[in-house]
Amino acid sequence: MPDTHLHVDTLAMRYGRRVLFRALSFEVAGGTSLAVTGANGSGKSTLLKILAGLVSPVRGTVRLVLDGADVPTAQRPRRVGLAGPYLGLYDGYSAREPLAFLAEARGLHDAPLLALLDRVGLGPRADDRVGTFSSGMQQRLRLATALLAAPRVLLLDEPGATLDAEGRTLIRNIVAGQQAAGTLVVVATNDPAEAALCDRSIAIAA
C-alpha cells in the first residue's frame, strides 16, 4: 500500500485579532481518517485550506510525505483532493466541462469523466448546465472534482451539508472506499454522524 503521512505541528492561525487555533498538532496516515469537529466559525474550513496548501498559517508546519518524500507546499494543491462549499462552479458549464478542464490541466488525458460522474450520481446529467443543478447536485460535482486525480489525500469540508439521505450514503461510501484504497481522509464537520465515519476525531474550540 502507498506510504502517505500528514504531519501537523503546533499550527496557529488568526485573522486580525481573531484567533482560530493556537497550537494544533496531529498526524494522519494513509488508509485512515480523521474528523475535525467544531462549531461554525471555529476554523475547520481554514484548517482544510491550510492542509491543501491554499492558505498559509501564522505559525507551525504542515508536512505531506508521500513514499518517503516531502511534498513542497507549492505542489500540495495538485496532490490533494478538496471538496468544500466555497469552491465555485460556473453556472454556464455542463457537469462534464469542469472535470474535463481540470483533467487537461493535470495531464489526465484518459480520465474516466463519465464514470466519475456516475459514481456521484450525476451520470445522466453530465451535459446539463450546472446552473440548473440543486445545491446538493452541485456538491456531488465538487466531490467528483476532488476525486478526479485519484488523490492520496482527500479533504472533505462539510461534505453532506446540502445532501439528501442518498447523498449522505454516497459520502459514507466515499470515505470507506477511499480508506480501503489507502487514501488519507480528513473530514471537517459539525455533524456527529459524519464524524462517526472516521477512525478518530479532533475538536477545534470556538
C-alpha positions, 0 to 999 in steps of 0.5 A, a space after each residue: 500500500 502507498 506510504 502517505 503521512 500528514 504531519 501537523 505541528 503546533 499550527 496557529 492561525 488568526 485573522 486580525 485579532 481573531 484567533 482560530 487555533 493556537 497550537 494544533 498538532 496531529 498526524 494522519 496516515 494513509 488508509 485512515 481518517 480523521 474528523 475535525 469537529 467544531 462549531 461554525 466559525 471555529 476554523 475547520 474550513 481554514 484548517 482544510 485550506 491550510 492542509 491543501 496548501 491554499 492558505 498559509 498559517 501564522 505559525 507551525 508546519 504542515 508536512 505531506 510525505 508521500 513514499 518517503 518524500 516531502 511534498 513542497 507546499 507549492 505542489 500540495 494543491 495538485 496532490 490533494 483532493 478538496 471538496 468544500 462549499 466555497 469552491 465555485 462552479 460556473 453556472 454556464 458549464 455542463 457537469 462534464 466541462 469542469 472535470 474535463 478542464 481540470 483533467 487537461 490541466 493535470 495531464 489526465 488525458 484518459 480520465 474516466 469523466 463519465 464514470 466519475 460522474 456516475 459514481 456521484 450520481 450525476 451520470 445522466 446529467 453530465 451535459 446539463 448546465 450546472 446552473 440548473 443543478 440543486 445545491 446538493 447536485 452541485 456538491 456531488 460535482 465538487 466531490 467528483 472534482 476532488 476525486 478526479 486525480 485519484 488523490 492520496 489525500 482527500 479533504 472533505 469540508 462539510 461534505 453532506 451539508 446540502 445532501 439528501 439521505 442518498 447523498 449522505 450514503 454516497 459520502 459514507 461510501 466515499 470515505 470507506 472506499 477511499 480508506 480501503 484504497 489507502 487514501 488519507 481522509 480528513 473530514 471537517 464537520 459539525 455533524 456527529 454522524 459524519 464524524 462517526 465515519 472516521 477512525 478518530 476525531 479532533 475538536 477545534 474550540 470556538 
